[in-house]
Amino acid sequence: MNLSSAAPWTAYYGNTPVSLNYPQKTMYQMLRDTAVQYPDHIAWVFMGKKTSYSVFLRRIDRTARALTAMGIKKGDKVTICMPNCPQALDCFYALNRIGAISNMIHPLSAAREIAFYLNFSKSKAILTLDQFYGKVAQIAPELENPTQILIAKIGDELPVPLNLIYPHTKGGRHPLPKAGYRLWTDVLKAGKDAALPADDGRADDCASILYSGGTTGTAKGIQLSNLNFNALGLQTIAASGYRSVAGMKMLSVMPIFHGFGLGIGIHTALIGGATCILVPQFSVQTYASILVRQKPNLIPGVPTLFEALLRADGLEKADLSFLRGIFSGGDTLSPELKKKVDTFLHEHGCTEQIREGYGTTECVTASCLTPKSYARDGSIGVPFPDTFYQIVAVGTEEEVEPGTEGEICVSGPTVMLGYMDNEEETTQTLRTHADGKVWLHTGDLGYMDAEGFVYFRQRIKRMIITSGYNVYPSQLENIIDGHEKVLLSCVIGIKDDYRGQRIKAFVVPMPGIAPTEALKAEILEYCKEHIAKYALPREIEFRTELPKTLVGKVAYRVLEEEAAEAET
């Protein structure tokens, strides 16, 4: 039973089309169409600076000329090692305009990681900020190919008078040597008279390379096409349940090196005519002021972003009625955290529920979403239009019955081209089933009910085996998060000579709740009422916060490593 969007979308979305038209265009061409349709709409806001679609398109074309003058041509790769800022967007779309490929990496990557990404992609250039120049210069001798280092400055894009003040602040003082790089502003000036190549890109061309999380083994370069990104944007807008997002404001806080941040926070907003509120660095301390001052209508984020809502200072009396879409993805949103966030939203005037989605970078990001006005406890929603889900027995291509747990497989127009220079992994991940469709084997466990609602369990490899029993940490975390005094939890397995592994829970109490021994006993008693004896946590450790990955997921492997070191 290959369940696609048809049955559940018809039932829960009314007139929303279950099949969409995907123009055979590049990302740049789709953005250009939006700029022609909405020339005076604001494309992005950065630290108070507003830029219209027409001006943004001119910036992109100017950047495309500069890259061409540098010698960047179709098929070349250029690494973008930037936060969410204007120069990063200019470069991303300008590379697409000339048929080059953007290689997206996190600016907080370690120096050795940057060297790996540059060598792996054979990048001709890297664009980064002045504050990160030292890391790039450090690994320059290790680079296997000639790589131009391009340095941008945040201050160059700030409005008056911030642009005058910023260079004199601690965050703005990043002295550079006299040589070894080119300033981004100089690159733009040098290319102002260059001729642009023909705009002959194709929908199925590789447009960008993103990387798997890298939590296990070596990070894999995921090759994504123009169609992958454009289909995602069109599907997301349709799945959101709005006739149009034109004129809405998107809080673009998820980083652009991540599929969620780039694919939905940026590209979906821009081809839909919405405004991106660019946030280069997120913190709980500034969360409230961003919401209250900017009043975004749409917020895509990981669960920890919404957990932060519950403890951000300054929102006690805030009216959040301007929020029209709150989308969670990138990590598991426990039903209990969802209830807490939904309650918080409704108490502050927002009539929307937090809507959970699911996806992998191998299909850019989201591929299913909770319907706008309907949710099922524990479900990550129904498939996007034109996207098919199939649950197969682990290690096979054999589909299982509804309600039966297995590996989640996805087929549709957002599925990647493949892993760069890794035919073996590509063959294992992209498989043609008996129905003739190419299916992405996600490596995630879940099931689908008879009406097409999908339920995620967890990564197949994230499993604790204790006393011979299989225990899934995410299931225990959902239960622990249900305690009224718990804000967030993470469960890991620790090596145990008797049981194989014993279970430990890290717990962040709700704001204002003291982490006492009495609370620990209370949570353990609660666990005994809801968890089988063999799966009970043997230990609870309180934390004020949990470690996060670069995209804001709970870094359970960091906790595993800490626990392993403590045992030695």
C-alpha positions in Angstrom: 0.0 0.0 0.0 2.0 3.0 -1.3 0.2 5.8 0.5 0.7 9.2 -1.0 -1.1 12.4 -0.3 -4.4 11.8 -2.0 -6.6 10.3 0.7 -5.5 12.2 3.8 -5.1 15.5 1.9 -8.5 15.3 0.5 -9.9 14.6 3.9 -8.1 17.2 5.9 -7.2 19.9 3.4 -10.3 20.3 1.4 -9.5 22.0 -1.9 -5.7 21.8 -1.5 -4.4 20.2 -4.7 -2.8 16.8 -4.3 -0.7 17.1 -7.4 1.2 20.2 -8.3 2.8 21.7 -11.4 6.6 21.9 -11.2 8.1 24.4 -13.6 11.2 23.1 -15.3 13.3 26.0 -14.0 16.3 26.7 -11.8 16.1 28.2 -8.4 17.2 31.5 -9.7 14.6 31.5 -12.4 11.9 30.8 -9.9 13.1 33.6 -7.7 13.3 35.9 -10.7 9.6 35.1 -11.5 8.7 36.2 -7.9 10.7 39.4 -8.2 8.8 40.3 -11.4 5.5 39.5 -9.8 6.2 41.3 -6.5 9.0 43.8 -7.2 8.2 46.1 -4.3 7.6 43.4 -1.7 10.3 43.1 0.9 12.5 40.0 0.2 14.5 40.1 3.4 15.1 42.1 6.5 18.6 42.1 8.1 19.2 43.8 11.4 16.5 46.4 10.4 17.7 46.8 6.8 14.9 46.1 4.3 15.6 45.0 0.7 12.9 44.6 -1.9 12.6 41.8 -4.4 13.6 44.0 -7.3 16.7 45.3 -5.5 17.6 41.7 -4.3 17.4 40.5 -7.9 19.9 43.2 -9.0 22.2 42.3 -6.1 22.1 38.6 -7.3 22.9 39.6 -10.9 25.7 41.8 -9.7 27.2 39.0 -7.7 26.8 36.6 -10.6 28.9 39.0 -12.7 31.6 39.2 -10.0 31.8 35.4 -9.7 32.0 35.1 -13.5 34.9 37.7 -13.6 36.6 35.5 -10.9 36.6 32.6 -13.3 33.8 30.6 -11.7 31.8 28.8 -14.3 29.1 26.2 -14.8 29.7 23.1 -12.7 32.3 24.7 -10.5 31.8 24.4 -6.7 32.0 27.3 -4.3 31.8 26.8 -0.5 29.5 29.2 1.4 30.6 29.2 5.0 28.3 31.9 6.3 25.5 32.6 8.8 22.1 33.9 7.6 23.1 37.2 6.1 22.6 39.1 2.8 26.0 38.2 1.2 25.3 34.5 1.7 21.9 34.8 -0.1 23.4 36.8 -2.9 26.2 34.3 -3.4 23.8 31.3 -3.2 21.5 32.5 -5.9 24.3 34.0 -8.0 26.0 30.7 -8.2 22.8 29.1 -9.3 22.4 31.9 -12.0 25.7 30.9 -13.6 25.2 27.2 -13.2 27.8 26.7 -10.5 27.2 24.6 -7.4 27.0 25.9 -3.8 28.7 23.8 -1.1 27.0 24.7 2.1 28.9 24.4 5.4 28.5 25.7 8.9 30.7 28.7 9.8 31.3 27.3 13.2 32.9 24.1 11.7 36.3 23.3 13.1 39.3 24.2 10.9 39.9 20.5 10.0 36.3 20.1 9.0 36.5 23.1 6.7 39.6 21.5 5.1 37.6 18.3 4.6 34.7 20.0 3.0 36.8 22.1 0.7 38.9 19.2 -0.5 36.0 16.8 -0.8 34.0 19.3 -3.0 37.0 20.5 -4.9 35.8 24.0 -4.3 37.3 26.8 -6.4 36.5 29.4 -3.7 35.1 29.9 -0.2 33.0 32.8 1.1 33.2 33.4 4.8 33.2 36.2 7.4 36.2 38.2 8.6 35.9 36.6 12.0 36.4 33.1 10.6 39.3 34.0 8.3 41.9 32.6 10.8 40.4 29.1 10.6 40.5 29.1 6.8 44.0 30.6 6.6 45.2 27.9 9.0 44.2 25.1 6.8 45.2 26.7 3.5 48.4 24.6 3.2 46.2 21.5 3.4 44.0 22.3 0.5 44.4 20.0 -2.5 43.1 22.5 -5.0 43.7 26.3 -5.6 41.0 28.0 -3.5 40.2 31.7 -3.5 39.4 33.0 0.0 36.6 35.6 -0.1 36.0 37.6 3.0 32.7 39.4 3.8 31.9 41.7 6.7 28.6 41.9 8.6 29.1 45.7 9.0 28.8 46.2 5.2 25.2 45.2 5.3 24.0 47.0 8.4 21.8 50.1 8.2 22.8 53.5 9.3 23.9 54.2 12.0 24.6 50.6 13.0 27.2 50.2 10.1 29.2 53.1 11.7 29.0 51.8 15.2 29.5 48.0 14.6 33.2 48.1 13.5 34.0 49.6 16.9 32.2 47.0 19.0 33.8 43.8 20.3 31.8 41.8 17.7 32.9 44.0 14.9 36.7 44.1 15.5 38.3 41.4 13.4 41.6 42.7 12.0 42.8 41.0 8.8 46.3 40.6 7.4 47.2 42.5 4.3 47.2 39.5 1.9 45.9 36.0 1.5 42.2 36.8 0.7 39.9 39.1 -1.3 37.3 41.3 0.3 33.8 40.6 -0.9 33.3 44.3 -1.7 36.4 44.3 -3.9 35.2 41.2 -5.7 31.8 42.9 -6.5 33.5 46.1 -7.7 35.9 44.1 -10.0 33.1 42.3 -11.7 30.6 45.1 -12.3 31.2 45.2 -16.1 31.5 41.4 -16.6 29.1 39.7 -19.0 26.8 37.0 -17.7 26.7 33.6 -19.3 23.5 32.3 -20.9 20.8 31.5 -18.4 20.5 27.9 -19.6 20.4 25.9 -16.3 18.0 22.9 -16.1 15.7 21.7 -13.4 17.6 18.5 -12.9 21.0 20.1 -12.6 22.8 19.7 -9.3 22.3 23.0 -7.6 23.7 22.6 -4.1 25.6 20.2 -1.8 24.4 19.8 1.8 25.9 17.4 4.3 24.5 14.6 6.4 24.6 15.3 10.1 27.9 13.6 10.5 26.9 12.1 13.8 28.0 8.6 12.6 31.0 8.1 10.4 32.2 10.6 7.7 29.7 13.2 6.6 28.2 12.5 3.1 27.8 15.2 0.5 24.1 15.2 -0.6 23.6 16.4 -4.2 20.4 18.3 -4.5 18.9 19.6 -7.8 17.0 22.7 -8.7 13.8 20.6 -8.9 14.4 19.3 -5.4 14.4 22.8 -3.9 11.6 24.2 -6.1 9.4 21.2 -5.5 10.0 21.5 -1.8 8.9 25.1 -1.8 5.8 24.5 -3.8 4.8 21.5 -1.8 5.4 23.3 1.5 3.3 26.3 0.5 0.5 23.9 -0.6 0.8 21.8 2.6 0.7 24.9 4.8 -2.9 25.4 3.8 -2.6 29.0 2.7 -3.7 30.3 -0.7 -0.4 32.3 -0.7 2.4 33.3 1.6 3.1 36.5 -0.3 3.5 39.4 2.1 3.9 37.1 5.1 7.1 37.2 7.2 9.2 34.1 7.8 11.5 34.0 10.8 14.6 32.6 9.0 16.5 31.5 12.1 17.5 28.0 11.0 21.0 28.1 9.5 21.4 28.1 5.7 23.8 25.2 5.7 20.9 23.0 6.8 18.1 21.7 4.5 15.4 23.1 6.8 16.9 26.5 7.0 17.9 26.8 3.3 15.0 24.9 1.8 12.1 26.3 3.8 13.4 29.2 5.9 14.9 30.8 2.7 13.9 29.3 -0.7 10.3 28.5 0.1 9.7 32.0 1.5 11.4 33.7 -1.5 9.6 31.8 -4.3 6.4 32.5 -2.4 6.8 36.2 -2.2 7.3 36.3 1.6 9.8 38.2 3.6 12.8 36.5 5.3 13.7 37.9 8.6 17.4 36.9 8.6 18.8 36.0 12.0 22.5 35.4 11.9 22.9 34.1 15.4 20.0 32.9 17.6 19.9 33.1 21.4 17.2 32.6 24.0 18.0 36.1 25.3 17.1 37.8 22.1 14.2 35.5 21.2 11.5 37.6 22.8 12.6 40.9 21.3 12.8 39.4 17.8 9.2 38.1 18.1 7.8 41.2 19.6 9.6 43.7 17.3 9.6 41.7 14.0 6.2 39.9 14.4 6.9 37.0 12.1 3.9 35.1 10.7 5.7 31.9 10.1 8.3 30.1 12.2 10.1 26.9 11.1 12.4 25.4 13.7 13.7 22.4 15.6 11.9 21.4 18.9 14.5 23.2 21.0 13.6 26.5 19.3 10.0 26.0 20.6 11.1 24.7 24.0 13.0 28.0 24.3 9.7 29.9 23.9 8.7 28.5 27.3 11.7 30.0 29.0 12.3 33.2 27.1 12.2 36.3 29.2 9.9 39.1 28.0 7.0 37.0 26.6 4.9 36.9 29.8 2.3 39.3 28.5 3.2 39.2 24.8 0.4 39.0 22.2 1.4 36.3 19.7 -1.7 36.5 17.5 0.5 37.5 14.5 1.7 33.9 14.3 0.0 32.0 11.5 2.2 29.0 11.1 4.6 27.2 13.6 6.4 24.3 12.0 8.6 21.8 13.9 11.1 19.5 12.2 14.7 18.3 12.2 14.3 16.3 15.4 11.5 14.5 17.4 8.9 16.7 18.9 7.5 14.8 21.9 3.7 14.9 22.3 4.2 16.4 25.7 6.4 19.2 24.5 3.8 19.9 21.7 1.1 20.2 24.3 3.1 22.6 26.4 4.0 24.8 23.4 0.4 24.7 22.1 -0.9 25.8 25.6 1.7 28.6 25.7 0.7 29.8 22.2 -3.1 29.8 23.0 -2.4 31.6 26.3 -0.7 34.3 24.3 -3.4 34.9 21.6 -2.2 32.5 18.9 -4.9 30.3 17.5 -2.5 28.0 15.7 -1.1 24.7 16.9 2.5 23.7 16.4 2.6 21.5 13.4 5.2 18.7 13.2 6.8 17.6 10.0 9.4 15.0 9.1 12.1 14.7 6.4 15.7 14.1 5.8 18.4 16.2 4.0 18.3 13.5 1.3 15.0 15.0 0.3 16.1 18.6 1.2 14.1 18.6 4.4 10.3 18.1 5.1 8.3 15.6 3.1 5.2 15.3 5.4 3.4 17.7 7.7 0.6 17.7 10.3 -2.6 19.2 8.8 -3.4 22.8 9.7 -6.5 22.1 11.9 -6.1 18.4 12.8 -3.4 16.4 14.6 -3.1 12.9 15.9 -1.0 12.3 19.0 2.5 11.1 18.1 2.0 11.5 14.3 4.3 13.6 12.1 1.5 14.2 9.7 0.6 13.2 6.2 2.8 13.2 3.0 3.3 16.3 1.0 1.5 16.5 -2.4 3.2 14.2 -5.0 5.2 12.5 -2.2 4.7 8.8 -1.5 5.5 7.0 1.8 6.1 3.3 2.2 7.0 1.3 5.3 9.2 -1.7 4.6 10.6 -4.5 6.8 14.0 -3.4 7.9 16.7 -4.6 5.6 14.3 -5.4 2.8 12.1 -3.8 0.1 9.0 -5.6 1.3 6.1 -3.4 2.3 4.5 -4.1 5.7 0.8 -3.7 6.7 -0.6 -0.5 8.1 0.2 -0.1 11.7 3.3 -2.3 11.5 6.7 -0.8 12.3 9.4 -0.7 9.7 11.8 1.5 7.8 10.4 4.7 6.4 10.9 5.1 2.6 10.1 8.2 0.6 9.6 8.7 -3.1 8.9 12.0 -4.9 10.4 15.1 -6.7 12.4 16.2 -3.7 14.5 13.0 -3.4 18.2 13.8 -3.9 20.3 13.0 -7.0 22.7 11.0 -4.8 25.7 11.2 -2.6 28.7 12.9 -4.1 31.4 10.5 -5.2 29.9 7.7 -3.1 28.2 5.2 -5.4 28.0 2.5 -2.8 26.1 4.6 -0.3 23.9 6.0 -3.1 23.0 2.5 -4.2 22.1 1.4 -0.7 20.0 4.5 0.0 18.2 5.0 -3.4 16.5 1.8 -4.5 14.1 0.9 -7.2 11.3 -1.2 -5.7 9.0 -3.6 -7.5 6.6 -0.8 -8.3 9.2 0.9 -10.5 9.6 4.0 -8.2 12.9 5.1 -6.8 12.6 5.0 -3.0 14.8 6.8 -0.5 15.5 4.4 2.4 15.8 6.9 5.3 17.2 4.7 8.0 14.4 5.8 10.3 11.9 3.6 12.0 8.2 4.3 11.9 4.8 3.2 10.8 1.8 4.5 8.9 -1.9 4.0 9.7 -4.6 3.1 7.3 -5.4 6.7 6.6 -1.9 7.8 5.7 -0.8 9.4 8.9 2.9 8.7 9.5 4.5 8.0 12.9 8.2 8.4 13.5 9.9 6.2 16.1 13.6 7.0 15.7 16.8 6.3 13.8 17.2 2.6 13.3 20.7 2.7 14.8 19.6 4.6 17.9 18.5 1.8 20.1 19.4 0.6 23.6 19.5 -3.2 24.2 19.1 -3.9 27.9 18.7 -7.4 29.4 17.9 -8.6 25.9 15.1 -6.1 25.3 15.1 -3.4 22.6 14.4 0.0 24.0 13.9 3.1 21.9 15.1 6.3 23.7 12.6 8.6 21.9 9.7 6.6 23.4 11.1 7.0 26.9 11.8 10.7 26.3 8.2 11.2 25.3 7.0 9.7 28.6 9.4 11.6 30.8 8.6 14.9 29.0 5.0 14.2 30.0 5.8 15.0 33.7 4.5 18.4 34.5 7.9 19.5 36.0 10.0 18.4 33.1 10.9 20.7 30.3 13.1 18.4 28.2 14.8 15.0 28.5 17.3 12.9 26.7 17.8 9.1 27.3 21.0 7.2 26.6 22.3 3.7 27.2 25.4 3.1 29.3 27.6 0.0 29.1 26.6 -2.4 31.9 28.3 -5.8 32.5 25.1 -7.4 33.8 22.4 -5.9 31.5 24.5 -5.1 28.4 23.3 -1.5 28.8 21.6 0.4 31.5 19.4 3.4 30.9 20.2 6.9 32.0 18.0 10.0 31.6 19.2 13.6 31.5 16.5 16.0 32.5 16.0 19.7 32.3 13.3 20.8 34.8 10.7 23.4 34.0 11.6 27.0 34.7 11.4 27.8 38.4 11.6 24.1 39.4 14.6 23.2 41.6 16.6 20.0 40.6 16.3 18.3 44.0 16.6 14.7 45.1 12.9 14.8 45.9 12.2 15.8 42.3 14.4 12.9 41.1 12.4 10.5 43.2 9.1 12.0 41.9 10.2 11.5 38.3 11.4 7.9 38.9 8.1 7.1 40.6 6.3 8.6 37.6 8.4 6.5 35.3 7.5 3.3 37.2 3.8 4.0 36.4 4.3 4.5 32.7 7.4 2.5 31.7 8.0 -1.3 31.7 10.4 -2.4 34.4 13.1 -3.5 32.0 13.1 -0.1 30.3 13.2 2.0 33.5 15.9 4.6 33.8 18.4 3.5 36.4 19.8 7.0 36.8 18.6 10.6 36.4 20.9 13.5 36.0 19.6 17.1 36.1 21.0 19.6 33.6 20.2 23.3 33.1 20.3 22.6 29.4 21.2 19.8 27.0 24.1 19.9 24.5 23.0 20.7 21.0 24.2 20.0 17.5 25.0 22.8 15.1 21.4 22.8 14.0 19.9 22.7 17.4 19.1 19.0 17.8 19.8 17.4 21.2 23.3 16.0 20.8 22.7 12.6 22.5 26.1 11.4 21.3 27.8 14.0 23.4 26.0 12.7 26.5 27.0 9.2 25.5 30.6 10.2 25.2 30.5 12.0 28.6 28.9 9.0 30.3 31.5 6.6 28.7 34.4 8.8 30.0 32.9 8.9 33.5 32.7 5.1 33.5 36.4 4.7 32.8 
